[in-house]
Amino acid sequence: MKVRKTAVLLALAFIVFASGCLVKPPAKVTFSIDKTVVPPGGTFHIIVNVNNTGKVGLVGANLIISNPNFQIVQEPRFPSILKVGQSTQLVWIIRAPPKPGIYTLQVSLELRDELKRTWTGFYGHFRITVSNEENVPIKMFLNVTAPKRVFGGKEIPVTVRITNEYSENIEVLNISFMPLPGMNITGVPTPPKIIPANQNVTLRYTFRAPYAYRDGFVSILLKYRIGTVEKNIAKSFRITVIWQPWNANTEDLKRAYGENYVWLTYTHVVDKYWEEKYNSSSAFNATAFKPATLTIIGNASSEYQAALEIYKWIKAVYNFTANTTTITPKELLRMESISPREAQVLITAMLRSIDIPARIVSLYDGRDCTLRPITEFYTEDGWYVIDFRHGFIGTLDEYLASPYFPRVYQLVTSRGYRLMALKYGSKLHSHVDVTAQFTSNLEDRLMNVIINRVNPPLRSKLDLILNGLNEQEKLYALFLFASAPNNAELNKVLSEWSVDRIQKNIKVMYEFYRDVSWRDDFTYYWRVFTGEV
């Protein structure tokens, strides 16, 4: 009898543990909003404080809004890692419904940790009145004066006016900013500890704009105490940062691009091996190329916008053939037909001519360095990729999550190929090995792209699927998910298929295809996975 009782207790303990009742939440999370009455279509702020009380670092947060009438205007950037014992304050900008009324708003927060686990169970409940009439008079005001448009690298004056219309003093507890990525606060005044009743204070801050295009909201959050009650008030202001390196001076270019500035200094696009193989020089005159390139890019506001205009121009002007006849940029400009390889050379020269660091990256098998060339160009946000062969332009991580990278990955990891950035030098082969740039932390980088394609309620299910696979199967699964033709199809599979079915299909496919040369376009395997083929 005693043995049976012990067994029952152990079974109950297991059930309780499995249900999560004995698992300590990884963080203490609190929710607040800055206003409960919002005009139709107006914005307000959800303020979330996250204190990591768990045992591992936290790497991401996802806010899920239950009411579809409310829309997220801008999400905050989570710290690269929130270590144990650290806290962070996150501010979401929310747009209210256009129709007046009283709304119930429930939000939940999902946290991701370093072990790739998703934690749920953090909820906030609010009652929002959408009306042009204030039921409770506003007594605290934040007004911000700042330029709407600035250029990269320049200082931004920001004036903050705090007005206290209460009949008693308020105590200023904290003033914090949530700037745009890369934007730094360089001048911070000392705020007063007390703002007397019916008085105001003006604070003048200085920001420095990043050397990058930005268009979004900067938020300021004031935490204050009136009597024994602590309150928050927030204000967001929109700002656009324009970055046009073709209009920048040399010193700004060096500050903007750091060690990658060197890619602007090379007068040849590729190395001597290419020039011998195609019996032509890749030398070009950047000054001579610049006027034509500027005409093509028009009033572009960033490196990416400029590159996209050049990419579209090349695709529209040239007929594409399989034969490479020359790698001389000046000659390529006069041709009617070019190969994808020639297009990579041409766009690299054109990007350098307008002071955007660019280079050819190709596979190298120990002998030939002209295999599968792509163009990379650099921005403050990292490298971007242009691939004419596959019609791709986007960030490096988006390229890794495209259907065209898995074959490259297989050649690198199982056939010993390397990825080389080409430069001109004294030797036949002049390379910089950039393989690690493409393969390091690959699983996390793929996951970061895919997670943004998955509907928020399905993200925890995706984690559950991946946690049931070994490391090789998991990477294969990520390649599969990334190769779904569109987000709708990916979400349909994750929604309608069981975890067990998805895992079994992945395991079977991985075993069957792992020692086979993968196809150039990994979308084929998605179609096999879903039963289309």
C-alpha positions, 0 to 999 in steps of 0.5 A: 500500500505504501509503495502504491501511495509513493508511486501515485505521489511521484506520478502527481509530481511528474504531472505538476512538473510537466505542466510547468507548475514547478518551473520558475518563470525566467523574469519578473514582468510588469506592464503599464500604459501612459494614457487610458483615453486616446483620440480615434486613430491616436497613439499611446504607449505600452511600457514593459519592464523586464527583470531577468530573475532566471538562470540564463540570459534573455535574447528577445521579447514579443508582444502579442495584442489580443484585440485586432483593432489595435495596431503596433506602430513601432516595436522596441529593440531588445538588448542583444542579451539581458543577463541574469539580474539585469533589467530593461524597459521596453516601449511599444507604440500602439495605434488605437482604433478609428472608431470611438468606444470603450475597448478591452485590451489584453496583451501578452509577452513572450520571452526567448532565452539563450537556450532557444526556449520560449516563455509565456504567461506574462499578461497585461490588461487595460481598458482603453477609451477611444474618444476626443473628450477627456474624462480625466483632465490631463495635468502633465505634459511632455512637448518635444521640439526636434528636426524632422529630417537630418543627415547621417553623422550630424548632431540633432538638437532635441528640446523637451518641455515638461509642464506640471499643471497639478496643484502640487509639486511632482518628483522627477524619478527618471527620464529616459529615451528610446532612440532609433538604432545607432542613434546616440545621446551625446548631450544630457542635461541634469533634470530637476528633482522637483517640478513645482505646481503649475510650472514647467521646465525646459531640457535641451538634449543633443543626439548624433544621427547614425551613418545610416538611413532611419525613419521611425519614432524616438520615444521619451519616457518620464517617470514621476511621483505625485504624492505617493503614486508613481506614474509614467508619461511618454511622448514619441516624435518621428525623425528621418535620417538620410545617409548619402555617402556620395555626398559625404567627405572622406573623414565621414566615410572613414568614420562610417565604414571603419575597416571596411572603408578599404573596399572603396580604395581598390581600383580593380573589382576582382583579382588577377585570376579572374583577369587571366581567365576572362582575358580582360582587366577589371580596372575602373575609374570611379570618378568617371563612373560617378556621374552616370551612377548618380543619374541612375540612383536619383535622390536615394536616401541610403546605400540600399536604396541606391543599390536597388536602383542600380540593380533594377536599372541593370536588370531593365537595360541588359539582356542576360546571357550565359557567356562571360566575355569581359570583366572590364566595367567600362566595356560592360556599360556599352554592351547590350547583353551581359552574363550574371557574372558580368553584372556582378562586376558592373554593379560592384564598380558602380557602387564603389563609384558612389562611395559605397564599400562593395566587393565580389564574394565567390566560392573557391575550391582551391583552384577556381575563384569564379564560382557562384559570385555575388556582390556584397555592399556594406552599411552600418547595419551590416553587409547586403547581398546582390545575386543576379543569378537568382534575382536576389537583393537583401541583407546578408541574413536574408540571403542566408535564409533564401532558397539559394544559400543551402547549396552553398552551405553544403559545398562549404561544410562537406566539400571543403569550399571557401567563401572569398572576398576578392581584391586585386594584389600582387599574386594570382589569387588575392582573397580575404576568407569570409566563410565565417561571416556566412556560417557563424551563428547560422542557426540563430540568424536563420531563426531570427529571419524565420521568426519574423515570418511566423504569426506570433501565436505559432512561434512557441510551436515552432520552438517546440518543433525545433527542440525535438530535433538534433542539431543537423536536423534542426538546421535542415528544418530551418532551411526548409522553413526559410524556403517556403514560397511565402509566409502564408504557406509557412504559417498554414503548415505550422498551424494545421500540421501537428508537431509530431507530423512535422518532426517526422517529415523533417527527420525522414527527409534529412536522412534521405537527402543529407548525402545527396548534392542539394539542388540550387533552389531549396524550394524544391525540398519544401514542395517535397515536404508539403507533398506537392512533389 
